[in-house]
Amino acid sequence: MNSHLVRAARRGAEAQIAHVSLVRHAAAQGLVARVYDQVERDFGILAPPVILHSPVPELLAAVWTMLRETLVATGKAERAVKEAAAAAVSLGNSCPYCVAAHSTTLHGLVRGRDATAIAAGRLDEVGDPRIRAIAEWGVRFGTPEVPERPFPPEQAPELVGTAFAFHYYNRMVNIFLGESPFPPSAPARAHGAISRVMGRLMAAGSRARHAPGGSLDLLPPAPPSGDLPWTEGNEVIAAAFARTSAVIDRAGERAVPATVRELLTAELAAWDGRAAEPARIDEAVAGLPAPDRPAGRLVLLTALASHRVGPAVIAEFRRDDGADARLLECLAWAAFTTARAAAA
């Protein structure tokens, strides 16, 4: 791939992220550099939803491992089907950034207008019955209306894993990135050209073969978490989620007060997969001890209405500890815990 395009994509990716100071590609060392190299090689671009985690290297490695071993690694499910699932889950979660990014990748893998129909929410217009079925499943994943899995059991670790990963990523993207994968400084007239460049970079990665397990050595082995039965039958994906779960569970213990962890667990037990209204969040947070309410509001909004996490909510949380690491660990725990509930 043209090195000029790669450098331009890096600059565009690094310009999009709000709220935290990421590690730039030129300054990356150690674990961060290893992850960045894998992301560019296997995904095609230095994806902003991944690199926003770079202030916490272990967390960066964990969320990349989750994404690589489900969506990116070559397995039993076709990449086009996995991209359709990613776009549809993102549509259901009202994450326009991820809808645009993954419908663009899908467009490079399948002929016709199926990717455009998914991006527009017109699932009944999707012509390929396999793509339409996976999109109808993905858009309702995590709700009581989710249809039966439209794929054989041996594909479940990849496809349920992809849906899980995007329940996580959609929440983080809604907080840290804008509604469009285009750099904020890019004028509207340039979007077509940028889209073609990004499409070329991502298409190269999506068509290549990527051996399963390539990211596992980024993190030490971890015991299975016990609540992800859909990983059974795929040792690599089971190992990836064990590692990711261990990292994010530790992050939650460090960054999220126990009262808040208990509150989210209780809220998710009765969750119907839909966004919560502000009054519901306010009512739940009011029952917390006063010092824990900023974290409680941030966690519940991330889980149940991530599009409502704005600068004021983040500033309130950072009053006592302004570190990027604590913010990322808190948000990652909330998003991952919610993805667990969606996949249960």
Number of C-alpha atoms within 10 A of each C-alpha: 9 7 8 9 15 18 14 13 21 19 15 21 21 20 16 19 21 15 16 16 13 20 19 18 17 8 9 16 14 8 16 24 18 14 26 23 16 18 23 18 15 22 23 22 25 26 20 20 22 21 26 25 27 25 19 19 18 19 23 22 27 26 26 23 28 27 26 26 28 27 27 26 24 20 19 13 19 13 22 23 22 26 30 30 32 31 33 33 30 27 24 23 27 20 27 20 21 27 29 24 23 25 25 23 26 28 19 18 16 14 10 11 13 23 30 18 17 28 22 14 18 13 20 14 14 20 13 13 10 14 23 24 21 23 29 22 21 28 27 20 25 26 15 11 12 13 15 8 17 16 14 9 12 16 20 20 26 27 27 21 26 25 30 26 26 28 29 27 24 29 29 26 24 24 21 17 22 17 15 16 23 23 19 15 9 11 9 10 8 10 15 11 10 19 16 12 16 22 21 19 22 24 19 17 20 24 16 15 12 18 14 17 17 15 23 22 11 18 18 11 14 15 12 17 15 7 11 17 13 20 23 14 14 15 12 19 26 23 22 28 27 22 25 26 24 18 22 24 16 12 22 23 14 13 19 21 17 12 15 24 19 10 18 19 15 11 16 18 9 8 18 15 20 14 16 16 12 13 9 11 19 15 10 16 22 13 13 17 11 10 11 18 21 20 26 30 24 26 28 28 26 26 29 26 21 25 19 16 19 15 12 9 15 18 14 16 23 16 10 10 13 13 12 17 18 20 20 23 24 24 28 27 26 29 27 26 22 27 23 18 18 21 19 12
